Amino acid sequence: MTKEKIKVAILGGSGYTAIELIKILLRHPQAEIVAVTSRQDDHIADLHPSLLGRLDLRCEPFDADALKAKCVQVAFGCLPHGTSMEAIPPLLDREIRVVDLSADYRLRDAKIYQEWYKEPHLDAANLAHAVYGLPELIGDKIAGAKLIANPGCYPQTGILGLAPLVARGLIELTGIIIDSKSGVSGGGRSPKLAFHFPECNESVSAYSVGTHRHTPEIEQALSDVAGKPVSVIFTPHLIPMDRGILSTIYATPTRAVTESELHELYRSFYAGKPFVRVRTNPPATKDTVGTNFLDVCVKVVQGKVLVITAEDNLIRGASGVAVQNFNRMFGFDERMGLM
């Protein structure tokens, strides 16, 4: 373990993922936050009052040279998609490593990015060598990476829920249904009509049916695991709660399977993976709130395989797994700051 702390910058400090990331890093023994960028010229405690007396920094405009002058070694990008791909190249040019929490570097194919995000990708050069940062599946590639594409919140529940099954060829790779529910914080901190209290309270609604941008991310990762194309039908729903994601996944087995066989498969597949908890009973979102755990349960019902997964969308779904990636990048214990 290095004696000197790793100097860290947070890009886009006003949002929900940024505040969760800051809180984790403040208790991380090997991280030192030296800069927070934002278009708002405010003290960080003015944007997030819970940080009063905990982090004495004023937000500053993004300036790669200024961050380099502060000896920043890694930047966490909490910027919207489209904005990240403009900010990241100058950081990489200055040998500042990046964990990007946006979607800009998750899809390897720029054409697929444009198809789903309705805008061209502006940084194809760095897209080519970005590492998709899902530690449980590709942890060995993270240590040497200069640019980590942090996985999305919904995709992790589907990818980690299905990975053992597709890896062993135990389910059909088409017709997989992922039915997901997320708390309102998943929509971010900027005001939007759908997330206005009178609109979403006492109501559940599906959205982006058949068009949600996380679909190709899920399919890309699962296809990598399977070694052949995987397609899913992914439908997200908005639930009137602050945080948490629950996904129920339906798949058709390629042969007769038993629950005990599948339980053993999942325990073996995730052995040594400290943040995936395999359970015999379906998880609830409250079981994972405030943690970096993803809980998974697998059942066999009327010849179908059902997988139920739960996570905190802001921590495991974003900021927690970002720190998990940070730990692997710098050779720290994967659990540091997270348990």
PAFI-109942 format. One record per atom (N, C-alpha, C): y, x, z; residue in one letter. Coordinates in steps of 0.05 Angstrom, whole numbers, padded with zeros to 5 digits, always signed. Atoms other than C-alpha are relative to their C-alpha. Example, Ala and Ser with C-alpha at 12.3 -4.5 7.8 and 13.67 -1.06 7.14 Angstrom:
REM PAFI-109942
-00024+00018+00000A
-00090+00246+00156A
+00024+00018+00000A
-00024-00016-00001S
-00021+00273+00143S
+00022-00015+00014S
END
This chain:
REM PAFI-109942
-00024+00017+00000M
+00000+00000+00000M
+00025+00017+00000M
-00024-00016+00001T
+00068+00027-00019T
+00017-00004+00025T
-00017+00001-00024K
+00117+00043+00037K
+00026-00015-00006K
-00024+00014+00007E
+00177+00017-00001E
-00006-00028-00012E
+00004+00027+00010K
+00183-00057-00015K
+00008-00001-00030K
-00006+00005+00029I
+00184-00081-00088I
+00025-00017-00001I
-00025+00014+00003K
+00254-00102-00107K
-00003-00022-00021K
+00006+00024+00015V
+00253-00173-00135V
+00026-00014-00007V
-00022+00018+00008A
+00302-00217-00174A
-00012-00027-00006A
+00007+00027+00007I
+00298-00292-00181I
+00019-00010-00021I
-00017+00010+00022L
+00324-00320-00247L
+00000-00030+00001L
-00002+00029-00001G
+00350-00391-00241G
-00006-00009+00028G
+00005+00004-00028G
+00357-00400-00166G
+00005-00027+00011G
-00009+00026-00011S
+00378-00473-00161S
-00023-00020+00002S
+00021+00021+00002G
+00311-00509-00173G
-00020+00000+00022G
+00021+00003-00021Y
+00251-00530-00132Y
-00019+00023+00000Y
+00018-00023+00000T
+00206-00474-00156T
+00013+00025+00011T
-00014-00023-00011A
+00259-00423-00138A
+00001+00000+00030A
-00001+00001-00030I
+00267-00447-00066I
-00028+00005+00012I
+00027-00005-00011E
+00191-00447-00056E
-00007+00029-00003E
+00006-00028+00005L
+00186-00378-00087L
+00015+00018+00020L
-00016-00016-00019I
+00242-00351-00043I
-00012-00001+00028I
+00011+00003-00027K
+00210-00379+00020K
-00026+00017+00003K
+00025-00017-00001I
+00143-00345+00003I
+00007+00029+00001I
-00006-00028+00002L
+00175-00279-00015L
+00014+00010+00026L
-00014-00009-00025L
+00217-00278+00050L
-00021+00007+00021L
+00020-00008-00020R
+00152-00274+00089R
-00020+00020-00011R
+00017-00019+00012H
+00119-00226+00041H
+00007+00028+00009H
-00007-00026-00012P
+00115-00157+00074P
+00007+00022-00020P
-00005-00021+00020Q
+00121-00119+00008Q
+00021-00008-00021Q
-00020+00009+00020A
+00176-00158-00028A
+00028-00001+00013A
-00028+00002-00008E
+00252-00153-00022E
+00016-00013-00022E
-00017+00014+00019I
+00296-00203-00057I
+00027+00012+00000I
-00026-00013+00001V
+00357-00166-00081V
+00020-00014-00018V
-00018+00015+00017A
+00386-00215-00132A
-00011-00027-00007A
+00007+00027+00009V
+00386-00289-00150V
+00021-00007-00021V
-00019+00007+00021T
+00417-00311-00215T
+00002-00030-00003T
-00005+00029+00005S
+00447-00379-00231S
+00026-00003-00014S
-00026+00006+00012R
+00502-00410-00272R
+00020-00010+00021R
-00018+00009-00021Q
+00529-00436-00206Q
+00007+00024+00018Q
-00011-00022-00016D
+00573-00387-00168D
+00000-00008+00029D
+00003+00009-00028D
+00547-00406-00099D
-00016+00019+00016D
+00019-00013-00018H
+00516-00374-00039H
-00026-00015-00001H
+00026+00013+00002I
+00442-00387-00041I
-00005-00021+00021I
+00003+00020-00021A
+00446-00425+00024A
+00016-00026-00006A
-00014+00024+00009D
+00496-00473-00008D
-00017-00017-00019D
+00018+00014+00018L
+00445-00490-00061L
-00025-00010+00015L
+00024+00007-00015H
+00387-00491-00011H
+00006+00004+00030H
-00008-00003-00027P
+00411-00504+00060P
-00021+00011+00019P
+00021-00010-00018S
+00343-00487+00090S
-00001+00030+00001S
-00001-00030+00000L
+00358-00414+00072L
+00023+00011+00016L
-00023-00010-00016L
+00419-00410+00117L
-00010+00018+00022L
+00009-00020-00019G
+00411-00348+00159G
-00025+00015-00007G
+00025-00012+00008R
+00349-00327+00122R
+00003+00019-00024R
-00005-00016+00023L
+00376-00298+00057L
+00030+00000-00006L
-00029-00002+00003D
+00447-00273+00051D
+00007+00012-00028D
-00006-00008+00028L
+00457-00270-00025L
+00017-00022-00013L
-00015+00018+00017R
+00507-00301-00072R
-00012+00000-00028R
+00011+00001+00027C
+00482-00325-00139C
+00019+00014-00019C
-00015-00015+00019E
+00505-00284-00197E
-00008-00007-00029E
+00008+00006+00028P
+00506-00293-00273P
-00022+00020-00008P
+00022-00017+00010F
+00446-00265-00310F
+00012+00023-00015F
-00009-00025+00014D
+00459-00193-00331D
-00022+00020+00004D
+00023-00018-00002A
+00400-00148-00346A
+00008+00027+00010A
-00010-00026-00009D
+00441-00085-00336D
+00006+00000+00030D
-00006+00002-00029A
+00465-00109-00267A
-00026+00000+00016A
+00026+00000-00015L
+00393-00123-00246L
-00013+00027+00000L
+00011-00027+00001K
+00371-00055-00270K
+00015+00018+00019K
-00016-00017-00018A
+00428-00023-00230A
-00008-00005+00029A
+00009+00006-00027K
+00400-00058-00168K
-00029+00009+00004K
+00027-00010-00002C
+00333-00025-00182C
-00021-00022+00001C
+00020+00022+00001V
+00298-00091-00194V
-00025+00009-00015V
+00025-00008+00012Q
+00225-00078-00209Q
-00015-00024-00013Q
+00013+00024+00011V
+00202-00149-00223V
+00019-00024+00003V
-00016+00024-00001A
+00238-00213-00241A
-00018-00024-00003A
+00014+00026+00002F
+00211-00283-00230F
+00018-00019-00015F
-00016+00018+00016G
+00236-00329-00284G
-00005-00029+00007G
+00001+00028-00007C
+00250-00399-00258C
+00019-00016-00018C
-00018+00011+00020L
+00288-00418-00321L
-00014-00021-00017L
+00012+00020+00018P
+00276-00477-00368P
-00012+00013-00025P
+00011-00011+00025H
+00233-00466-00430H
+00023+00001-00021H
-00021-00004+00020G
+00276-00442-00488G
+00021+00020+00010G
-00020-00019-00012T
+00322-00404-00440T
-00014+00025+00007T
+00014-00024-00009S
+00269-00357-00414S
-00003+00021-00022S
+00006-00019+00022M
+00253-00327-00482M
+00025+00015-00009M
-00024-00014+00006E
+00326-00307-00488E
+00006+00021+00022E
-00006-00018-00022A
+00330-00274-00419A
-00020+00022+00003A
+00021-00019-00006I
+00264-00238-00417I
+00000+00026-00017I
+00001-00025+00015P
+00268-00188-00475P
+00018+00022+00011P
-00016-00022-00011P
+00328-00150-00446P
-00011+00011+00027P
+00012-00010-00025L
+00291-00145-00379L
-00023+00019-00007L
+00022-00017+00008L
+00229-00117-00412L
+00009+00026-00012L
-00012-00024+00012D
+00272-00068-00452D
+00009+00020+00022D
-00009-00017-00023R
+00297-00042-00384R
-00022+00006+00020R
+00024-00006-00016E
+00226-00035-00357E
-00001-00016+00026E
+00003+00019-00022I
+00233-00094-00310I
-00023-00019-00007I
+00023+00018+00005R
+00167-00131-00305R
+00008-00029+00006R
-00008+00028-00002V
+00169-00207-00309V
-00024-00017+00005V
+00018+00023-00003V
+00131-00266-00282V
+00016-00024-00008V
-00016+00022+00011D
+00156-00324-00324D
-00013-00026+00007D
+00010+00026-00008L
+00147-00393-00294L
+00005-00022-00020L
-00004+00020+00021S
+00170-00429-00357S
-00025-00001-00018S
+00022+00003+00019A
+00125-00449-00414A
+00002+00019-00024A
-00007-00015+00025D
+00155-00399-00464D
-00021+00019-00009D
+00019-00021+00008Y
+00098-00348-00464Y
-00029-00008+00005Y
+00028+00008-00006R
+00037-00390-00447R
-00017-00004-00025R
+00015+00005+00025L
+00017-00409-00518L
+00002+00024-00018L
+00000-00025+00016R
-00004-00349-00560R
+00010-00004-00028R
-00007+00005+00027D
+00011-00382-00626D
+00028-00013-00001D
-00028+00010+00002A
+00086-00390-00641A
+00001-00027-00015A
+00000+00025+00015K
+00070-00446-00690K
-00008-00024+00018K
+00008+00021-00018I
+00034-00486-00637I
+00023-00006+00020I
-00023+00003-00018Y
+00093-00474-00590Y
+00021-00018-00013Y
-00020+00016+00014Q
+00141-00502-00642Q
-00009-00029-00004Q
+00011+00027+00004E
+00096-00562-00656E
+00003-00017+00025E
+00000+00016-00024W
+00094-00583-00583W
+00027+00000+00015W
-00026-00001-00014Y
+00162-00560-00557Y
+00024-00005-00019Y
-00020+00009+00019K
+00200-00579-00620K
+00023+00019-00003K
-00020-00021+00005E
+00238-00513-00626E
-00015+00025-00006E
+00014-00025+00007P
+00221-00445-00655P
-00001+00019+00023P
+00002-00021-00020H
+00197-00388-00612H
+00016+00024-00010H
-00019-00021+00008L
+00249-00333-00612L
-00009+00028+00008L
+00008-00026-00010D
+00209-00276-00582D
-00030+00005-00006D
+00027-00003+00008A
+00145-00269-00622A
-00012+00028+00008A
+00010-00027-00007A
+00140-00194-00606A
-00011+00001+00028A
+00010-00001-00027N
+00133-00204-00532N
-00021-00022+00005N
+00021+00021-00002L
+00092-00268-00540L
-00027+00012-00006L
+00026-00012+00009A
+00038-00225-00572A
-00014+00015+00023A
+00013-00016-00021H
+00026-00184-00509H
+00003-00012+00028H
-00002+00014-00026A
+00042-00235-00453A
-00028-00006+00010A
+00026+00005-00012V
-00016-00244-00405V
+00002-00027+00015V
+00001+00027-00013Y
-00033-00316-00384Y
-00010+00004+00029Y
+00005-00008-00028G
-00031-00310-00308G
-00016-00019+00016G
+00018+00016-00017L
-00089-00351-00282L
-00020+00018+00013L
+00016-00022-00012P
-00119-00302-00232P
-00030-00004+00002P
+00028+00006-00004E
-00185-00337-00222E
-00016+00005-00025E
+00014-00003+00025L
-00202-00330-00296L
+00005+00027-00013L
-00006-00025+00015I
-00167-00267-00322I
+00014+00020+00019I
-00013-00017-00019G
-00149-00229-00260G
+00002+00030-00007G
+00001-00028+00006D
-00168-00161-00288D
+00022+00008-00019D
-00021-00007+00019K
-00114-00165-00342K
+00028+00000+00012K
-00026+00004-00012I
-00058-00179-00294I
+00013+00026+00010I
-00011-00024-00013A
-00051-00111-00260A
+00018+00016-00018A
-00015-00017+00017G
-00025-00074-00320G
+00021-00015-00017G
-00017+00016+00018A
+00016-00131-00350A
+00030+00005+00006A
-00029-00002-00002K
+00091-00124-00363K
+00012-00028+00001K
-00010+00028+00001L
+00099-00199-00376L
-00023-00019+00006L
+00020+00020-00008I
+00059-00253-00341I
+00011-00028-00007I
-00006+00028+00005A
+00061-00324-00368A
-00013-00017+00022A
+00011+00015-00022N
+00052-00364-00304N
-00010-00027-00010N
+00011+00025+00011P
+00007-00425-00316P
+00015-00024+00010P
-00013+00025-00008G
+00032-00496-00313G
-00014-00013+00023G
+00011+00013-00023C
+00020-00542-00255C
-00023-00019-00007C
+00022+00017+00009Y
-00021-00596-00290Y
-00023+00016-00011Y
+00022-00015+00012P
-00061-00546-00331P
-00019+00013+00019P
+00018-00013-00019Q
-00088-00510-00271Q
-00021-00019+00011Q
+00019+00019-00011T
-00120-00573-00244T
-00022-00006-00021T
+00020+00005+00021G
-00155-00585-00311G
-00016+00025-00007G
+00014-00024+00008I
-00172-00513-00328I
-00020+00009+00022I
+00018-00009-00022L
-00200-00493-00260L
-00021-00021+00007L
+00019+00021-00004G
-00233-00561-00253G
-00023+00001-00020G
+00020+00001+00022L
-00271-00552-00319L
-00013+00027-00006L
+00009-00027+00009A
-00280-00476-00326A
-00030+00005+00006A
+00029-00006-00005P
-00349-00471-00292P
-00018-00016-00020P
+00017+00016+00017L
-00376-00527-00336L
+00001+00010-00029L
-00001-00010+00028V
-00350-00501-00403V
-00011+00028-00002V
+00011-00027+00001A
-00370-00430-00385A
-00030+00000-00003A
+00029+00001+00001R
-00442-00451-00377R
-00010-00020-00021R
+00009+00019+00021G
-00443-00501-00435G
-00012-00025+00011G
+00012+00024-00012L
-00459-00559-00389L
+00013-00026-00007L
-00013+00025+00008I
-00411-00609-00419I
+00008+00001-00030I
-00010+00002+00027E
-00391-00633-00488E
+00029+00010-00001E
-00026-00013+00002L
-00328-00596-00511L
+00021-00018-00013L
-00019+00019+00010T
-00296-00658-00541T
-00002-00026+00017T
+00001+00025-00015G
-00278-00725-00510G
+00004+00003+00030G
-00006-00005-00028I
-00259-00694-00443I
+00025-00015+00007I
-00023+00016-00008I
-00211-00740-00406I
+00011+00012+00026I
-00013-00010-00024I
-00161-00712-00355I
+00022-00019+00007I
-00019+00020-00010D
-00125-00766-00316D
+00014+00011+00024D
-00015-00015-00021S
-00070-00735-00273S
+00023-00016+00011S
-00023+00012-00013K
-00019-00760-00223K
+00016+00022+00015K
-00017-00021-00012S
+00040-00719-00199S
+00023-00013+00015S
-00024+00008-00015G
+00095-00726-00148G
+00025+00004-00016G
-00025+00001+00015V
+00167-00734-00170V
+00013+00028-00003V
-00012-00027+00002S
+00186-00661-00156S
-00010+00015-00025S
+00009-00012+00025G
+00145-00644-00218G
+00020-00002-00023G
-00020+00003+00020G
+00203-00668-00259G
+00024+00018+00003G
-00023-00018-00004G
+00250-00615-00231G
+00022-00013+00016G
-00021+00008-00018R
+00314-00620-00192R
+00024-00013-00015R
-00022+00013+00016S
+00362-00641-00248S
-00005-00030-00002S
+00003+00029+00000P
+00375-00716-00245P
-00010-00010-00027P
+00010+00014+00024K
+00336-00758-00295K
-00006-00029+00008K
+00003+00029-00006L
+00332-00834-00299L
-00028-00007+00011L
+00027+00008-00008A
+00256-00838-00293A
-00006+00008+00029A
+00005-00009-00026F
+00259-00800-00227F
+00020-00010+00021F
-00020+00013-00018H
+00317-00840-00197H
-00016-00018+00019H
+00016+00014-00020F
+00292-00872-00132F
-00006-00029-00007F
+00006+00028+00007P
+00300-00945-00154P
-00019-00003-00024P
+00017+00001+00023E
+00263-00929-00218E
-00029+00006+00006E
+00027-00009-00004C
+00202-00893-00191C
-00013-00010+00026C
+00011+00009-00025N
+00194-00920-00120N
-00016-00026-00004N
+00018+00024+00002E
+00138-00972-00112E
-00010-00005-00028E
+00009+00003+00028S
+00115-00958-00183S
-00016+00024-00008S
+00015-00022+00012V
+00064-00916-00220V
+00002-00004-00030V
-00003+00002+00029S
+00074-00900-00293S
-00012+00024-00015S
+00009-00021+00017A
+00041-00860-00348A
+00023+00008-00018A
-00021-00010+00018Y
+00085-00817-00392Y
-00011+00021-00019Y
+00007-00019+00020S
+00081-00772-00453S
-00030-00003-00008S
+00028+00006+00006V
+00015-00806-00471V
-00007+00012-00028V
+00009-00013+00025G
-00020-00763-00524G
+00019+00021-00010G
-00020-00019+00010T
+00041-00718-00531T
+00008+00020+00021T
-00010-00018-00021H
+00047-00680-00465H
-00005+00030-00008H
+00000-00028+00008R
+00062-00606-00476R
-00020+00017+00014R
+00021-00016-00013H
+00010-00582-00427H
-00027-00002-00013H
+00026+00003+00013T
-00046-00606-00472T
-00009+00025-00014T
+00010-00024+00013P
-00049-00544-00517P
-00005+00023+00019P
+00005-00021-00020E
-00045-00499-00456E
-00027-00003+00012E
+00027+00005-00011I
-00106-00532-00426I
-00021+00007-00020I
+00021-00005+00020E
-00144-00529-00491E
-00002+00029-00007E
+00001-00029+00005Q
-00125-00456-00504Q
-00017+00014+00021Q
+00014-00014-00022A
-00150-00433-00436A
-00029-00007+00001A
+00028+00009-00001L
-00214-00474-00437L
-00015+00011-00025L
+00013-00011+00024S
-00229-00451-00508S
-00007+00029+00004S
+00006-00028-00007D
-00224-00379-00484D
-00024+00002+00017D
+00023-00001-00018V
-00273-00393-00429V
-00026-00008-00015V
+00023+00010+00014A
-00321-00431-00474A
-00009+00018-00023A
+00006-00016+00024G
-00316-00383-00533G
-00001-00016-00025G
-00001+00018+00023K
-00307-00442-00579K
+00021-00022+00006K
-00022+00019-00005P
-00255-00498-00588P
-00008-00022+00020P
+00002+00022-00019V
-00246-00548-00532V
+00024-00019-00005V
-00022+00019+00003S
-00205-00612-00539S
-00002-00019+00024S
-00002+00018-00023V
-00181-00657-00483V
+00020-00023-00006V
-00019+00022-00001I
-00146-00724-00475I
+00013+00001+00027I
-00014-00004-00025F
-00093-00710-00422F
+00022-00021+00003F
-00020+00020-00005T
-00052-00766-00392T
+00011+00004+00028T
-00013-00004-00026P
-00002-00752-00336P
+00013-00027+00009P
-00012+00023-00012H
+00025-00805-00288H
+00020+00009+00022H
-00019-00005-00021L
+00085-00806-00242L
-00006-00018+00024L
+00007+00013-00025I
+00069-00824-00170I
+00025+00002+00019I
-00024-00001-00018P
+00125-00842-00119P
-00005+00015+00026P
+00002-00018-00023M
+00114-00783-00072M
+00014+00025-00008M
-00016-00024+00006D
+00151-00717-00066D
-00015+00020-00016D
+00014-00023+00012R
+00097-00668-00086R
-00030-00004+00001R
+00030+00002+00001G
+00024-00659-00103G
-00009-00009-00027G
+00014+00010+00024I
-00022-00668-00163I
-00029-00006+00006I
+00028+00006-00001L
-00088-00703-00165L
-00010-00006-00028L
+00011+00005+00027S
-00130-00700-00228S
-00029-00009+00002S
+00028+00009+00003T
-00194-00738-00243T
-00009+00004-00028T
+00009-00010+00026I
-00233-00709-00301I
-00027-00012-00006I
+00025+00012+00009Y
-00288-00743-00340Y
-00012+00015-00023Y
+00013-00016+00021A
-00338-00705-00383A
-00029-00009-00003A
+00027+00007+00006T
-00405-00717-00416T
-00018+00025+00001T
+00017-00023-00002P
-00461-00669-00396P
-00017+00004-00025P
+00017-00006+00023T
-00502-00634-00449T
-00030-00003+00007T
+00027+00005-00009R
-00565-00645-00408R
+00002-00014+00028R
+00000+00012-00026A
-00585-00680-00344A
+00007+00020+00022A
-00008-00018-00022V
-00551-00648-00283V
+00001-00016+00026V
-00001+00012-00026T
-00551-00661-00209T
+00025+00011+00015T
-00023-00009-00015E
-00494-00657-00160E
-00005+00026+00015E
+00006-00025-00015S
-00529-00603-00119S
+00001+00024-00018S
-00001-00021+00019E
-00537-00561-00181E
+00029+00008-00007E
-00028-00006+00007L
-00463-00568-00198L
+00015+00011+00023L
-00013-00012-00024H
-00441-00554-00127H
-00006+00030+00002H
+00007-00029-00001E
-00479-00489-00129E
+00014+00015-00022E
-00014-00013+00023L
-00450-00472-00197L
+00029+00006+00008L
-00028-00003-00006Y
-00379-00483-00172Y
+00004+00021+00023Y
-00002-00019-00021R
-00390-00444-00108R
-00004+00029-00010R
+00006-00026+00011S
-00419-00386-00147S
+00023+00009-00018S
-00021-00007+00019F
-00365-00388-00201F
+00025+00009+00014F
-00024-00006-00014Y
-00309-00386-00150Y
-00004+00017+00025Y
+00005-00018-00022A
-00341-00339-00100A
+00020+00023-00002A
-00020-00022+00000G
-00289-00287-00080G
+00027-00008-00011G
-00026+00010+00010K
-00232-00330-00107K
+00012-00016+00024K
-00007+00012-00026P
-00195-00345-00042P
+00017-00026-00002P
-00017+00023+00001F
-00150-00400-00068F
-00012-00024-00015F
+00014+00023+00010V
-00201-00446-00099V
-00021-00008+00020V
+00018+00010-00021R
-00237-00488-00047R
-00018-00022-00013R
+00020+00019+00010V
-00301-00523-00070V
-00008-00018+00022V
+00005+00021-00021R
-00312-00588-00032R
-00021-00019-00009R
+00020+00020+00007T
-00367-00639-00029T
+00011-00028-00001T
-00013+00026+00001N
-00319-00697-00018N
+00026+00003-00015N
-00025-00002+00016P
-00259-00713-00063P
+00024+00007+00017P
-00023-00008-00015P
-00195-00680-00040P
+00023-00020-00003P
-00025+00015+00001A
-00128-00714-00026A
+00023+00020-00004A
-00022-00018+00004T
-00061-00685-00045T
+00010+00011+00027T
-00010-00010-00026K
-00042-00679+00029K
-00016+00023+00010K
+00017-00023-00008D
-00100-00630+00038D
+00011+00027-00009D
-00009-00025+00012T
-00063-00579-00004T
+00030+00004+00002T
-00029-00002-00002V
+00011-00593+00009V
+00009+00024+00016V
-00011-00023-00014G
+00049-00530+00028G
-00018+00024-00001G
+00019-00023+00002T
-00009-00484+00008T
-00003+00008-00030T
+00006-00009+00026N
-00032-00444-00052N
-00029-00007-00008N
+00027+00007+00006F
-00101-00476-00051F
-00002-00021-00022F
+00009+00022+00018L
-00132-00516-00108L
-00027-00009+00009L
+00026+00011-00010D
-00187-00561-00081D
-00014-00014-00023D
+00015+00012+00021V
-00242-00583-00127V
-00026-00012+00010V
+00025+00014-00006C
-00300-00632-00121C
-00013-00010-00026C
+00014+00008+00024V
-00353-00647-00173V
-00021-00021+00007V
+00018+00022-00005K
-00394-00711-00177K
-00015-00007-00026K
+00014+00011+00023V
-00446-00742-00223V
-00001-00031+00004V
-00002+00029-00002V
-00434-00817-00236V
-00010-00012-00026V
+00011+00014+00023Q
-00476-00859-00284Q
-00003+00019-00024Q
+00006-00019+00021G
-00495-00797-00324G
+00024+00016-00010G
-00024-00015+00006K
-00423-00772-00329K
+00006+00020+00022K
-00009-00019-00020V
-00394-00711-00295V
+00030-00006+00006V
-00027+00005-00009L
-00331-00726-00254L
+00009+00024+00017L
-00011-00022-00016V
-00287-00670-00227V
+00027-00010+00011V
-00025+00008-00012I
-00231-00685-00178I
+00013+00025+00012I
-00014-00024-00009T
-00178-00631-00165T
+00027-00009+00012T
-00026+00005-00012A
-00116-00629-00121A
+00014+00026+00006A
-00016-00024-00006E
-00059-00580-00111E
+00028-00009+00007E
-00029+00003-00003D
+00013-00574-00089D
+00013+00010-00026D
-00010-00007+00026N
+00050-00575-00155N
+00022+00022+00001N
-00021-00020-00002L
+00107-00531-00130L
-00010+00027+00009L
+00011-00025-00010I
+00065-00478-00096I
-00023+00010-00017I
+00022-00008+00018R
-00003-00472-00128R
+00007-00005-00029R
-00006+00006+00028G
+00025-00504-00190G
+00022+00017-00012G
-00023-00016+00011A
+00083-00455-00196A
+00004+00026+00017A
-00010-00023-00014S
+00112-00409-00143S
-00022+00015+00015S
+00021-00013-00014G
+00049-00394-00103G
-00017+00017-00018G
+00017-00015+00019V
+00007-00373-00163V
+00017+00023-00012V
-00017-00022+00010A
+00068-00332-00186A
-00002+00024+00019A
+00002-00021-00020V
+00064-00292-00121V
-00029+00012-00001V
+00028-00010+00004Q
-00012-00287-00130Q
-00001+00020-00023Q
-00002-00019+00022N
+00003-00255-00197N
+00015+00025+00007N
-00016-00023-00010F
+00056-00210-00166F
-00018+00019+00017F
+00018-00016-00017N
+00004-00186-00115N
-00019+00016-00017N
+00019-00015+00018R
-00045-00168-00170R
+00014+00021-00017R
-00015-00019+00016M
+00008-00134-00211M
+00005+00026+00014M
-00007-00024-00015F
+00025-00086-00155F
-00022+00010+00019F
+00023-00010-00015G
-00044-00077-00125G
-00001-00009+00029G
+00001+00010-00028F
-00033-00117-00061F
-00023-00020+00003F
+00020+00021-00005D
-00083-00163-00028D
+00010-00026-00013D
-00008+00024+00014E
-00082-00226-00070E
+00011-00022+00018E
-00009+00021-00019R
-00070-00269-00008R
+00026+00007+00014R
-00024-00009-00015M
-00009-00230+00016M
+00024-00019-00004M
-00022+00019+00000G
+00048-00277+00034G
-00007-00029-00004G
+00009+00026+00007L
+00006-00337+00017L
-00018-00013+00020L
+00018+00011-00020M
-00040-00346+00077M
+00008+00010+00027M
END
